[in-house]
Amino acid sequence: MPKLRSGSPATPLVDLLAAVPLFAGISKKKLAQLAAMCREERFAPGAAIVTQGDMSGRFYVLAEGSADVIVRGHVVASLGPRQYFGEYALLDRAPRSASVVATTPVHAYSLASITLRPVLKEEPEITYRLLLNACERIRALESSFV
């Protein structure tokens, strides 16, 4: 768990969360509350961060390093610092739609859906941003079939 200094309006993790579009416009105070709920994690190259089909309900944001997003054995995207994944896991209890594998040493922070759900009820702006993000991804997927 990251250490937050009492009364400190900015920490590296708060700044990292502020750079995530899902949390854009959220106050530093609320971001500090989210940061306090995060778990710091490190992964070696080749390590699976999440595995397609698993039921894990964690959201991840990369602080350092890179990772590949893999669907049914095919790399479909690459992620780097300040990028994130697992936002659907915050909303539903469905199996993971992709695997994410570290390609370099990865330093990340994760947030459990069970921890965030009460915040989503209190912070409709975060919930709204999650829904907008889901809609953007669905539209992008639909346009790829045209």
ROPA-573124 format. One line per 8 residues: number of its first residue (from 1); for each residue x, y, z of N, C-alpha, C. Coordinates in pm, whole numbers. Layout:
N
NUM	X/Y/Z/X/Y/Z/X/Y/Z  ...
! end
This chain:
146
1	85/-118/0/0/0/0/88/123/0  62/220/-89/144/339/-92/127/420/34  235/484/73/230/567/192/194/709/151  88/761/208/47/898/182/71/982/307  132/1096/286/152/1185/400/22/1258/428  -10/1268/553/-133/1337/592/-129/1481/544  -235/1521/477/-246/1658/431/-170/1686/302  -100/1589/248/-24/1610/127/-117/1608/6
9	-127/1718/-70/-220/1722/-183/-170/1645/-304  -39/1617/-312/13/1550/-432/119/1448/-394  108/1332/-451/209/1227/-438/227/1170/-578  334/1095/-601/349/1036/-734/229/950/-776  172/874/-684/57/791/-719/-66/876/-750  -89/980/-674/-202/1069/-702/-185/1131/-841  -62/1174/-873/-36/1231/-1005/-57/1127/-1114  -17/1004/-1089/-36/896/-1185/-185/872/-1209
17	-263/866/-1102/-408/847/-1116/-472/965/-1189  -423/1086/-1163/-478/1204/-1228/-456/1199/-1379  -352/1129/-1424/-323/1117/-1566/-411/1013/-1636  -483/932/-1559/-571/830/-1615/-703/897/-1655  -741/887/-1783/-864/954/-1827/-988/922/-1744  -995/800/-1690/-1111/764/-1608/-1126/855/-1486  -1013/905/-1438/-1015/985/-1316/-992/1133/-1342  -990/1174/-1468/-970/1315/-1501/-1079/1400/-1438
25	-1041/1510/-1381/-1138/1601/-1321/-1176/1566/-1178  -1125/1455/-1126/-1153/1417/-988/-1059/1496/-898  -1109/1544/-787/-1027/1627/-697/-908/1549/-643  -802/1624/-610/-682/1561/-553/-716/1488/-423  -811/1541/-349/-851/1476/-223/-911/1338/-251  -1001/1330/-352/-1062/1201/-387/-958/1107/-447  -866/1164/-527/-760/1081/-585/-670/1025/-475  -644/1104/-372/-564/1055/-259/-636/941/-188
33	-768/948/-180/-845/839/-120/-834/713/-207  -843/731/-339/-826/616/-429/-685/559/-418  -586/647/-411/-446/603/-400/-426/519/-274  -491/557/-167/-478/482/-42/-537/342/-54  -626/321/-151/-688/190/-172/-606/102/-267  -505/160/-332/-427/86/-431/-322/-3/-367  -288/-107/-440/-182/-199/-399/-68/-184/-500  53/-163/-449/170/-155/-535/212/-295/-576
41	243/-313/-706/279/-446/-755/395/-434/-853  475/-540/-859/588/-547/-953/583/-682/-1024  617/-679/-1154/614/-800/-1235/742/-808/-1318  798/-927/-1327/917/-951/-1407/875/-969/-1553  968/-946/-1647/935/-971/-1788/885/-1115/-1806  778/-1129/-1882/719/-1261/-1906/613/-1301/-1806  601/-1227/-1697/501/-1260/-1595/362/-1218/-1640  264/-1304/-1614/125/-1270/-1643/73/-1179/-1532
49	28/-1062/-1570/-32/-970/-1473/-177/-1014/-1449  -247/-1041/-1557/-380/-1104/-1551/-388/-1206/-1664  -478/-1303/-1648/-492/-1410/-1746/-635/-1413/-1799  -648/-1421/-1931/-779/-1427/-1995/-859/-1542/-1933  -985/-1512/-1899/-1073/-1612/-1841/-1077/-1611/-1689  -975/-1552/-1625/-975/-1544/-1479/-1087/-1451/-1431  -1124/-1470/-1307/-1231/-1389/-1249/-1179/-1276/-1161  -1052/-1243/-1173/-996/-1138/-1088/-1061/-1004/-1120
57	-1088/-928/-1020/-1157/-800/-1036/-1070/-683/-997  -955/-668/-1063/-864/-560/-1031/-839/-472/-1154  -827/-344/-1128/-789/-243/-1226/-641/-215/-1206  -565/-197/-1314/-421/-171/-1306/-385/-45/-1382  -290/29/-1329/-228/140/-1401/-77/118/-1391  -10/131/-1506/134/109/-1510/207/237/-1472  296/227/-1377/381/340/-1340/509/337/-1423  562/216/-1443/684/197/-1523/674/63/-1595
65	741/55/-1709/748/-70/-1782/645/-80/-1892  645/-196/-1956/551/-219/-2066/495/-361/-2058  380/-378/-2122/311/-507/-2120/231/-522/-2249  211/-647/-2288/128/-677/-2405/-9/-726/-2360  -110/-684/-2434/-247/-733/-2415/-267/-844/-2517  -307/-961/-2469/-315/-1080/-2555/-456/-1139/-2547  -517/-1157/-2663/-649/-1219/-2672/-637/-1345/-2757  -675/-1456/-2699/-669/-1587/-2765/-535/-1609/-2835
73	-427/-1574/-2764/-293/-1600/-2814/-235/-1495/-2907  -309/-1389/-2936/-262/-1284/-3027/-244/-1152/-2953  -129/-1088/-2974/-106/-956/-2915/-195/-856/-2988  -281/-788/-2913/-373/-691/-2974/-339/-547/-2937  -253/-529/-2835/-214/-394/-2795/-92/-404/-2705  -21/-294/-2697/91/-283/-2603/66/-163/-2514  101/-178/-2388/77/-74/-2289/210/-25/-2233  212/102/-2194/331/160/-2134/293/243/-2013
81	389/318/-1960/363/398/-1840/242/490/-1858  166/501/-1752/45/584/-1743/-74/526/-1818  -57/406/-1875/-170/339/-1938/-230/240/-1839  -352/200/-1866/-426/119/-1768/-509/13/-1838  -555/-81/-1757/-645/-185/-1806/-722/-240/-1687  -829/-311/-1718/-909/-373/-1613/-1027/-290/-1567  -1059/-184/-1642/-1172/-101/-1598/-1303/-177/-1604  -1316/-273/-1698/-1438/-354/-1701/-1449/-439/-1574
89	-1335/-483/-1524/-1335/-564/-1401/-1387/-485/-1282  -1382/-352/-1291/-1437/-269/-1184/-1589/-268/-1188  -1646/-297/-1306/-1790/-284/-1323/-1865/-417/-1318  -1804/-522/-1371/-1878/-648/-1377/-1798/-759/-1310  -1858/-873/-1304/-1793/-990/-1242/-1768/-1098/-1347  -1746/-1053/-1471/-1725/-1147/-1581/-1577/-1187/-1588  -1549/-1297/-1657/-1409/-1339/-1674/-1330/-1234/-1752  -1200/-1232/-1730/-1110/-1140/-1802/-1120/-1166/-1952
97	-1130/-1058/-2030/-1141/-1070/-2175/-1006/-1081/-2244  -898/-1059/-2169/-763/-1065/-2227/-662/-1099/-2119  -547/-1145/-2163/-432/-1161/-2074/-345/-1037/-2091  -273/-1001/-1987/-175/-893/-1996/-46/-949/-1939  60/-943/-2021/189/-1002/-1985/296/-894/-1989  376/-886/-1883/486/-789/-1877/589/-820/-1984  633/-719/-2058/739/-737/-2157/872/-680/-2108  865/-597/-2005/981/-543/-1934/947/-551/-1786
105	1040/-518/-1698/998/-509/-1557/886/-405/-1544  780/-442/-1476/663/-355/-1461/644/-318/-1315  623/-190/-1293/583/-137/-1163/443/-81/-1185  346/-136/-1114/207/-99/-1135/136/-82/-1001  18/-23/-1009/-70/-13/-894/-203/-74/-935  -263/-146/-843/-392/-207/-874/-495/-166/-770  -618/-173/-815/-732/-135/-731/-836/-244/-744  -880/-299/-632/-979/-407/-632/-1119/-352/-653
113	-1197/-424/-732/-1335/-381/-759/-1417/-374/-631  -1396/-468/-541/-1472/-468/-416/-1442/-345/-331  -1323/-292/-345/-1284/-171/-273/-1342/-47/-339  -1348/-50/-472/-1392/69/-545/-1543/82/-554  -1617/-27/-547/-1763/-19/-567/-1831/84/-477  -1799/90/-347/-1863/195/-266/-1829/336/-313  -1707/356/-364/-1666/487/-416/-1748/521/-539  -1775/422/-624/-1854/447/-744/-1994/495/-710
121	-2048/448/-600/-2181/493/-556/-2176/637/-504  -2064/674/-443/-2048/807/-386/-2000/910/-488  -1930/863/-591/-1869/951/-690/-1924/922/-830  -2039/977/-862/-2099/948/-993/-2011/990/-1110  -1922/1087/-1092/-1834/1129/-1201/-1740/1015/-1243  -1689/940/-1147/-1603/827/-1180/-1684/719/-1253  -1803/691/-1203/-1891/593/-1266/-1923/635/-1409  -1954/762/-1427/-1986/816/-1559/-1867/799/-1654
129	-1746/828/-1607/-1627/815/-1690/-1601/669/-1727  -1627/577/-1635/-1613/435/-1666/-1710/395/-1778  -1832/443/-1769/-1932/411/-1872/-1896/473/-2006  -1849/599/-2005/-1805/662/-2130/-1691/584/-2194  -1597/540/-2112/-1485/463/-2162/-1534/334/-2227  -1627/266/-2162/-1682/142/-2217/-1751/170/-2350  -1827/278/-2359/-1894/313/-2484/-1794/342/-2595  -1687/415/-2563/-1584/445/-2663/-1522/316/-2717
137	-1495/223/-2629/-1434/97/-2673/-1531/15/-2758  -1658/14/-2721/-1758/-59/-2800/-1771/4/-2938  -1776/135/-2945/-1787/203/-3075/-1664/175/-3162  -1547/178/-3101/-1424/148/-3177/-1428/6/-3231  -1474/-86/-3149/-1485/-225/-3192/-1585/-238/-3306  -1701/-173/-3291/-1803/-179/-3396/-1752/-121/-3527  -1677/-11/-3520/-1628/52/-3643/-1521/-33/-3710  -1455/-120/-3635/-1354/-206/-3696/-1417/-316/-3781
145	-1547/-338/-3768/-1617/-440/-3846/-1676/-384/-3975  -1671/-253/-3989/-1733/-189/-4108/-1641/-194/-4226
! end
